[in-house]
């Protein structure tokens, strides 16, 4: 028996600062309707879907910063998305900036099942960029300033007939993110991202942005025997180019669906969750083959400790 | 200033059971001379270079098993390799089955520097395959029977003007192997392998053998900002086809050298160790971006623990 989950990866083009949440939600609904028309079970949107990627600016006024955050979910502005999903009977996952009642700020994503129930929440752990403004950069990347490190670990939930989890953007470059979910039997990982092509401290990496994106998604999928759905917010946002390369990756490590544009675009794939089984049962049978005692350095040490010179 | 290490990846074709160690060492020396003639600093050979890949057979007689092991290194049979390296002033790394004075069996590899000094030893940690014979298989993969799990962790040593480490074969599929060395600042990883194309419990993976080999080498290189030199023993050995796909991978994740044959073949690349710097200093600056507290499941748990069903 196969367990097919038809996934719609809803890449989104640029969202400018002047774009209202209502306008963004309207675009999201348009993609959701396409997904439903194609028989998708779930539609996956990018990181921080509702606004422009605001960590590119240094802002000191907390009220101004908080205009990019959501105090409730759904809110008045996002309720139409939730309502449309319920009407269509489709699940979805998307990212947003979360401001909690306690005043804490997280880069967050949700999984909502076909009944409209929020089955999973994740708060981004690997915050890239920097904390203090660096005026020499053409644009900032102040995620470490505007967000706290997520406090929910990487969860895995029963959803869409399988086990689903989430990562956000930079998490995907770290094999630890996949492995923590792999150790919970994850079968599909949703990962939204906002990835500027230009990395100011390492411009020599720019030509490889899409390659690096796909390399880590593919390796994470294969090494954990899981589907991985990577979804970009892309195009030129406020003068900053962000990569697309939305990719649906099988547990084989193969990319079986990918975007062609830098705009709103739906990528569809029929994902058989049972394809995960032969990887999880053979090469990556963790019970048989992992050696956790040998991995202690991974948790006991944060930075590099070089061997002493001879 | 660049720090170029010119690497010769010495892929080796099939070694049959009847082939003597002297014959194998002669082939290794031929490749070493090619490497020296091309100005290589180090020549890297595969896993268990000296004999056929014997874990494909179930043997019960320990004396017979031990014929595949080395009791000393160098031995009379391998001394010509060490001597030729000293004469040429070239470093090398190779794998062999090690039988210690205490009677312990390991799947081992060495790094020997240009002065002939053994600077590093590694004993394979991720032993694939099975412990008990499984007669339904066309051939066995009894590494878990014939070897103990390595007891030296993954070391990193000063060699060839940089920091070098080793993995062996199946280790390369596990991101933990790379990370333990990445946390020691590794700049080049040597990994030899014997990888049968056909994996009896998962024949649907066979068409992807080379892809999986290169995917994990590339991801491990990029995610740790290190060079990775993957070297296969390949061709048809005792009726069992093994993949080549010897690959030299840059810290960018790009394959910059690879083999074309299934035979003895030298692949050369000039590897600038300073290319590791921008990856280690930016995207993969572990001090800034790792979150070890969030990785605990990786060491606290061996197998999969699924969330409870709703």
Interface residues (C-beta under 8 A of the other chain):
Chain A: X125 X126 X127 X128 X149 X153 X154 X155 X156 X157 X158 X163 X170 X173 X174 X175 X176 X179 X180 X182 X183 X184 X185 X199 X201 X202 X204 X205 X208 X211 X212 X215 X216 X218 X219 X220 X222 X223 X252 X253 X254 X278 X279 X280 X281 X282 X283 X284 X286 X287 X289 X290 X291 X292 X293 X294 X295 X296 X297 X298 X299 X300 X301 X302 X303 X304 X305 X306 X307 X309 X310
Chain B: X125 X126 X127 X128 X149 X153 X154 X155 X156 X157 X158 X163 X170 X173 X174 X175 X176 X179 X180 X182 X183 X184 X185 X199 X201 X202 X204 X205 X208 X211 X212 X215 X216 X218 X219 X220 X222 X223 X252 X253 X254 X278 X279 X280 X281 X282 X283 X284 X286 X287 X289 X290 X291 X292 X293 X294 X295 X296 X297 X298 X299 X300 X301 X302 X303 X304 X305 X306 X307 X309 X310
